[in-house]
Amino acid sequence: MNLIFLGPPGAGKGTQAQRLCWDFGMAQISTGDLLRSHIAKKTAIGIEADKYINEGNLVPDDLIIGMIREELAYAEKTGFLLDGFPRTVPQAIELDNMITSMGIKIDAVLVLEVPGDELVARLTARRTCPTCGKSYHLIFNPPAKEGKCDIEGSDLFQRKDDNEETVTKRQQIYENQTKPIINYYKGKNLAHTINGVGKMDKIYSSIKTLLNEAVKN
Ligand code: AP5
């Protein structure tokens, strides 16, 4: 299966994507994680991307598209879940060009919906494992041992772009630049909306039910 996850910052894309990829053996391609890894390694991409991410802006399309092209080639055999890409209409069009030339297709686009006030509460209390990327929430999904990843035991960290001011800016950018992609995929009969509010397990079950139906059709 080849899937796309859309939704505002904090909607739970990474949380649900990681579980889906573990269960179905797809590759999780998260542009946010890839960029953070480039930043940590101080690559040319990382140095360029850092300033955009810290201010809550989108990284330029050409830089993102070059990075994704390489990842798709690796993930072609297992199938993939795109988490955080595409984020602009030009990125969506370029993705179509890439998959057409590879002779593959997108099976479904999952759109997680969560209201704005809940998103701020989720992101300002998010903590992430630097080793496996698993994300926690101090109240809704705390680690078993305070400050440590349940899987890796690593010290959890808070992302620099998870402060209230930057989160609000990221939400505005989602509304203006990323939301139009939903109509783009509605036009292709691929978009499926999921209520992202409630227990994580219940949301995961809804996603699985929806995918079973989408793949059958
Ligand atoms: P990225 O890392 O992709 O961030 P994002 O899209 O803003 O999404 P998040 O990772 O913040 O949220 P999420 O939906 O994955 O939520 P999560 O599951 O962690 O991108 C960062 C930056 O990189 C961008 O701002 C941009 O600068 C750049 N970038 C990336 N891709 C780009 C692209 N394609 N083009 C240009 N620039 C790009 O959950 C959030 C919290 O909520 C966690 O604490 C979690 O435990 C909790 N939670 C999850 N589900 C629930 C639930 N049901 N109930 C309660 N809490 C929940």
Residues whose N, C-alpha, C, O or C-beta is under 5 A from the ligand:
A	BS01	AP5	P8 P9 G10 A11 G12 K13 G14 T15 Q16 T31 G32 D33 Y52 I53 G56 N57 L58 V59 I64 D83 G84 F85 P86 R87 R122 L123 A125 R126 R127 S135 Y136 H137 F140 N141 G196 G198 K199 M200
